[in-house]
Amino acid sequence: MFGWIKQWGGLRQFKLRGTEKVSAVFGLHVIAYNLIRLGNLLRPAMAAA
């Protein structure tokens, strides 16, 4: 997950300061990763149906 966020998610360095802002941006990237992963996990099941 962290490798994906750094390489493909576009989050190499934070341009924000403060733990609240960094936490919010990181949370959005984790949500995006989970949505992409969920789509890939459901794709074989949808193709078979």
C-alpha positions in Angstrom: 0.0 0.0 0.0 2.7 2.5 1.0 4.7 1.8 -2.2 1.6 2.3 -4.3 0.8 5.6 -2.6 4.4 6.8 -3.1 4.8 5.6 -6.7 1.4 5.8 -8.3 -0.7 7.8 -5.8 1.5 10.9 -6.2 2.4 11.3 -2.6 6.2 11.4 -2.4 6.4 14.5 -0.1 3.7 16.3 1.8 3.3 19.9 0.9 1.3 20.6 4.0 2.4 21.2 7.6 0.7 19.8 10.6 -0.4 16.4 11.6 -4.1 17.0 11.0 -3.6 18.2 7.4 -1.1 15.4 6.7 -3.4 12.8 8.2 -6.3 14.1 6.1 -4.4 13.9 2.8 -2.9 10.5 3.7 -6.4 9.2 4.5 -7.7 10.3 1.1 -4.9 8.5 -0.6 -5.6 5.3 1.4 -9.3 5.5 0.5 -8.3 5.8 -3.2 -6.0 2.8 -2.9 -8.8 0.8 -1.3 -11.3 1.7 -4.0 -8.9 0.7 -6.8 -8.1 -2.5 -5.0 -11.7 -3.3 -4.4 -12.4 -2.8 -8.1 -9.6 -5.2 -9.0 -10.8 -7.8 -6.6 -14.4 -7.6 -7.8 -13.5 -7.6 -11.5 -13.0 -11.4 -11.9 -16.3 -12.1 -10.1 -18.2 -9.6 -12.4 -16.6 -11.1 -15.6 -17.7 -14.6 -14.7 -21.3 -13.5 -14.0 
